[in-house]
Every structure is written in C-alpha cells, then in structure tokens.
Amino acid sequence: MIVVLAGGTGAARFLQGLVRALKPGEVTAIVNVGDDAEMYGLYVSPDLDNITYHLAGIADEERAFGIKGDTFAVVDSLARFGYPTWFRLGDRDLATCLHRTNLMRKGLPLSQATAQIVRAFGLQTTLLPVTDDPVRTKLETSQGLIDFQDYFVALKAQVPVNRVVYEGAERARPAPGVLEAIALAKGIIVAPSNPILSIGPLLAVPEVREALRKAQAPIAAISPIVGGTALKGPADRLMRELGMEPSPVTITHLYNDFIDLMVIDQIDSALKGEIEGLGIHVLVTDTIMSDMAKKEALAKEVIVAMGVET
Amino acid sequence: MIVVLAGGTGAARFLQGLVRALKPGEVTAIVNVGDDAEMYGLYVSPDLDNITYHLAGIADEERAFGIKGDTFAVVDSLARFGYPTWFRLGDRDLATCLHRTNLMRKGLPLSQATAQIVRAFGLQTTLLPVTDDPVRTKLETSQGLIDFQDYFVALKAQVPVNRVVYEGAERARPAPGVLEAIALAKGIIVAPSNPILSIGPLLAVPEVREALRKAQAPIAAISPIVGGTALKGPADRLMRELGMEPSPVTITHLYNDFIDLMVIDQIDSALKGEIEGLGIHVLVTDTIMSDMAKKEALAKEVIVAMGVET
C-alpha cells in the first residue's frame, strides 16, 4: 500500500496518476481537513470532495473545485435569504455535502461519512480525513484572524498573511486508520500540495507528524514549487509573506524531519546539490502533470525512486 | 383582517384572488402542517411553501408543487447515495427548505422560520402554520399506517385508505398568533382544500376547532367538491373510501359546528335546500378558479356574502 498525504487539486491530480500506476485499491490518501467549513448549514470538505471527484473522473478541472458541468440553482436561490453566495457550491456538489451532513448529524464521524461517499462514487481508493476532530486553518491578516474559505474564496487569497494557525490541531487525534496506514505503508508520498495550507494542517496533528518520523517506509515529497512559483494557488506568495523563499529547498526544510527523498522539477535541477546537502535524496524529473500520461509517469518514477516494489 | 384556513393548491389559488380583492396585508392564512416531513434531511413544508410560491407568482402551477422552471440536480444527485428520489424537490425549492431547516436547527419554531421565509419572498400576507408542534397526517392502508408523502407522492394516492390519523394533533398547541387571528378576524374562510387531508389536520388541533366554534366573525367554507368530484387531488376518492359521499352536503356536515355559510358551485345548486336544512346559509356561484379574474371574483363574492365590510 502506498500512502499519500494530500491537499486539494495538486494532490488530486497526482492521485489520478498513482491509481493508474498502481491499482486503486493499493492507494490510501490521508487528506487535509483544515479547509472544512460549515456553509449554508452544510458540512463542506473541499479537499476530500475534490479528490473524490478527480478520481471519479467528474471534477471541474477548470474551476479546480466541484463537479464538471454543475449548476448553481440552490446557492443562487439562497441569496434571497441573505446567505453569502461567494462560495459557489454547485448543486451536485451540494448533494454530496448534504449527504455528509445528514450522516454526521446521525452521529457518524467524518471518516465514516467519507468512506460511504467514496464508495458511492465507485472508488476503490481509501480516503482518510487526517482527523475526525475539528481542525480549521485560519489566517492572520490586517483584518484579524480569518477563516480559510474567507481568505481563499471570498478574498481570492489577495490579502497579505502574517501567520497561519491550525486551530484545533494540537488536540486533534488521527482518524481511525491514519496511524495504521502510515505504519503499514510500503511508501509514503507527500503530494505536490500547498505546504502551508494543505500539508501544514496534516502535520500539525501531533501524532501524525510523530508517526511519519518513525515510519519504516521511505517517504518522498513532490515539490509544489517549480521555478520559484506555485503550479496552482497562492503557495508562492503566501510563503513569501511568511518570510520563506518559495523554493524546493524551503519545502525540504519544512519536511526535513521525516522525508527521505525530494522530487523536484528539471527546471530546478540546480538546487539538487543544496537539497542533498540537507541529507535528502533528490529525484529530478518532469513534475508538470499536464495530461494523464504525465501524471501516471510521475507516479511511477517516484515509486521507483523510493525503491518500492509494486 | 380576513383569516383563511388553508391547505395546498386549492387554498393557494383562492388566496391569490383574496389578496387582490383585499390588500395582501389584510389576509392571514392558517396553514396545514400535516404534510410536513423530513426529506433528504431537510424540513419540507409543502403547503406553506406552495402558498408562498403562489402568492409570490413563481409557483409551478402544472405540477401544483414547487417553483416554476425549477431544476432537479440535487435530488437526482442524491440517488447515488441511496436516497429515494420520488419526492421531486426542485433545487430552488430545496434552497427554501434548507433555509428553514437551518433556522429550525438554530432553535426557531416553524412559525418564526415561516415568517422569515415569507418576508424574503416579499409577501405581506401573514402565513401561520396551524401549530409549531409536530402534526403528521398518516393513512391506514392494507400496508399499515403510512406517511402522508408516501401515500400522496410515492404511491400517487392510488392505494385505498381505511382511516386517516393526525398524529400529534391531540397534544398540539396552536402556533403563536393563530387563536388571536381567529378571535380578531372580520371573517373566516375555509379554503376549497381537501377536507380530510388539508383542513382535517388543522381542525384536529383541539384549541383551533374550539376557537372556530366560539369565533364572533362569520365563517364561510368553499366546497372543494364540485359535481361530485374534487377539482384537484384525491379528495373525492378518499371520501368514498372513508364511507362519505363526496358532496358539498358532506363538507357541510364536516364543518357544521362552526361555519355559517357554505359556498357551492352552480352545478350543485340543487343541493342548496339540503344544506340550508342543516342551518347553514348557502352561496351558489362559479367556484371554478380558472384564471386570476375568477379567483378575485370568487373572493369578493364570498366576502360580500359573509357581510364583511372591507
């Protein structure tokens, strides 16, 4: 079994390749829940759903959120009642969230609700929320501490951030299966997700980071920063605002206590020596997942470089 | 103020005429909640919403349920998760139900949630659910006691009924404003709604029937049975199954303890004497509300016949 630490779109695209390189049943993703929120009275879990929709082949890849061809009748109708409508939850996407909300109101933890949803979409990949406890990513800005969705969607990440807080993470326990997956994995891969907003909340759960440090399996991380910029989203700008240089070297520092291998793009090949100087192996390859063949090729290369037999 | 005891479509259509004959702010409808149900984890209140949509001019008059031109993306998507989809709750309609559910989860009673929804649709008419307590109409059939929506929507009312039960009605208290409206009304009109399924649950709330008996204002009822058949819905068949002849005379017997005036269609003019023999005045007129002018004309005629000054 290969375990992937996953955020949203970058992870979802990598997982599409990985389930083709292996078998879908051999992949377990441990997924960020720091973006989760209550919207319109519904429990939304954007990273879990985005991965589900990508693996089911129905993701809206242009919006990088929700379901392809979705409509917005409900959210537009809610405007009449005074709800903000900047969170463009599509109607089909809303059905998923409504089902999850119903299951959780019946007392199911997020992990069990997720398992039911993933199965309903016909997927064999295991998706585990990193925790069933509430962890909420918040951002300190000039306007004070704001919620992730306010920052990311309402403000389009266009406001400087001084500090990122993973509210609840210190007290959060890993969801059932998370520690077991890390302990039993043949290889662990940190997906090319935002290190602060997507992987950060995962690592902020103390037992998860501890388990990664102790893991027997080789651990690789794929840099989401290529040529100094983020492939998707605000990671590069956010890193700069937090005083970090957006570079695979910085990513290596962030994960240095548990990774064995750093995967960087050809364009960053000059950084190989510097990363190796930190005691981390380096795979230099084409990390731009522009089509399904490239996604699968990247997944295969990473697995081979980790020395995992499949 | 004129008070209308209201069920679904027949009442909604009559109310459209009444708010034109009077002023919208002079009308209070006391509305059946026996059809209310939890569907897809949402609190649906078909009669309240159907009246709201009719008065807002957005009702789907062909389906006699929901919003004109609505779409069904959510309900169709819910099928994947195993939800039954025979209850065709449209996306825009679902937004209303989601809002009501959110308000009620915050602790608001149905009457307050209703007031907010009615205001959001820009209506000046007051809609009062007959009670904030749960009253659920159930039907005894060869398959046992079944829920109203199962009977009415899933089974299309195509199964014989032995008995109708208004579960919870005996213990239900009138919602705030209901008894006051009845006491202060200048006239009270029982809309041409199904006497068993729509008006029955209203009258089964003990204090409501008692208040009607004691009301100072004249009370009229418009027969929903015309020429032996129901204008809409299964009232005639249901009445027969319950051993009643579907006729304005039977309607008069059902309401005899509190009405002063029975409004019947021209086609039933031969029944005038029999109804008058029960001590009830009779207005014979055209009760078929085929267009807005006829709805308004019927409303005006009833008000005049009740002797109410407007």
Boltz contact constraints between the chains, C-beta under 6 A:
constraints:
  - contact:
      token1: [A, 41]
      token2: [B, 102]
      max_distance: 6.0
  - contact:
      token1: [A, 71]
      token2: [B, 73]
      max_distance: 6.0
  - contact:
      token1: [A, 73]
      token2: [B, 71]
      max_distance: 6.0
  - contact:
      token1: [A, 73]
      token2: [B, 91]
      max_distance: 6.0
  - contact:
      token1: [A, 73]
      token2: [B, 92]
      max_distance: 6.0
  - contact:
      token1: [A, 74]
      token2: [B, 91]
      max_distance: 6.0
  - contact:
      token1: [A, 74]
      token2: [B, 94]
      max_distance: 6.0
  - contact:
      token1: [A, 74]
      token2: [B, 95]
      max_distance: 6.0
  - contact:
      token1: [A, 77]
      token2: [B, 92]
      max_distance: 6.0
  - contact:
      token1: [A, 77]
      token2: [B, 95]
      max_distance: 6.0
  - contact:
      token1: [A, 78]
      token2: [B, 95]
      max_distance: 6.0
  - contact:
      token1: [A, 80]
      token2: [B, 120]
      max_distance: 6.0
  - contact:
      token1: [A, 81]
      token2: [B, 99]
      max_distance: 6.0
  - contact:
      token1: [A, 81]
      token2: [B, 120]
      max_distance: 6.0
  - contact:
      token1: [A, 91]
      token2: [B, 73]
      max_distance: 6.0
  - contact:
      token1: [A, 91]
      token2: [B, 74]
      max_distance: 6.0
  - contact:
      token1: [A, 91]
      token2: [B, 91]
      max_distance: 6.0
  - contact:
      token1: [A, 92]
      token2: [B, 73]
      max_distance: 6.0
  - contact:
      token1: [A, 92]
      token2: [B, 77]
      max_distance: 6.0
  - contact:
      token1: [A, 94]
      token2: [B, 74]
      max_distance: 6.0
  - contact:
      token1: [A, 95]
      token2: [B, 74]
      max_distance: 6.0
  - contact:
      token1: [A, 95]
      token2: [B, 77]
      max_distance: 6.0
  - contact:
      token1: [A, 95]
      token2: [B, 78]
      max_distance: 6.0
  - contact:
      token1: [A, 99]
      token2: [B, 81]
      max_distance: 6.0
  - contact:
      token1: [A, 102]
      token2: [B, 41]
      max_distance: 6.0
  - contact:
      token1: [A, 120]
      token2: [B, 80]
      max_distance: 6.0
  - contact:
      token1: [A, 120]
      token2: [B, 81]
      max_distance: 6.0
